[in-house]
Amino acid sequence: MTTRTTAPRRVAPRRVEKETAATTVYHALKRDIVHGVLEPGHKLLIDQIAERYSAGTNPVREALNRLSSERLVDREDLRGFFVPPISLDDFRDIVRTRCWVEGKALEESIRNRTEAWEDAIILANHRLQNTPIHYYEHTEPGMPPPDNSPWEERHRTFHRALIANCGSRHLLRFADELMLLGERYRFISMANSYPRRRSVDEHQAIVDATLAGDTKRAVEALQGQYQLTLKIYEETMSGE
């Protein structure tokens, strides 16, 4: 009896290229939506997006569908894709929900504390403190905003590290989604926050309470930071 062997199945190069192109468009489009380069309410025409990011229409459709599932793009039947509108009520809802979700996640992470989790928080905070943040005080109207991408990435890493030990992947995924939804508003807040806040001190207060195991103080410090961002945004929208 002859035993037949089957060669390992290879992934078709076209499929790999398609996925790579879709991922590239996804990240670029998400960045431009979050940073406000593509304004709220802007219609996302597939051909224009493809030209903007030098991609094919199929990868653009995949990227738009993915962003739609994350609620960073609105999809309307028979009308197409749009950048979601922003409103004060929406941001208030995001902040309120984020306080609930991350407050509980931080509480559970403290309850499940490990040395590895504590080390990750200390490292994330250290890297964030040593990454400069450029405020907009010297940016004239029409000028591009300062590039804070290294700080932004380390800021996300810090907040993810705080709640990483909560024991629920669904809670973490929801927290990540809320973080992205809130970032569009935070960029507006950052553009008008100098010198009204000291983010290094805010983050250190969260870390100190967390590592001390003081759940109540840690949660209050975390939620207070989000509520301060909301307050600055409210003042910005009211023209104060």
Buried (B, 14 or more C-beta within 10 A) or exposed (E): EEEEEEEEEEEEEEEEEBEEBBBBBBEBBBEBBBBBBBEBEBEBEBEEBBEBBEBBEEBBBBBBBBBBEEEBBBBEEEEEBBBBEBEEEBBBEBBBBBBEBBBBBBBBBBEEBEEEBBEBBEEBBEBBBEBEBBBBEEEEEEEEBBEBEEBBEBBBBBBBBBBBBBEEEEBBEBBBBBBBBBBBBBBBBBBBBEEEBEBEEBBBBBBBBBBEEBBEBBBBBBBBBBBBBBBBBBBBBEEE
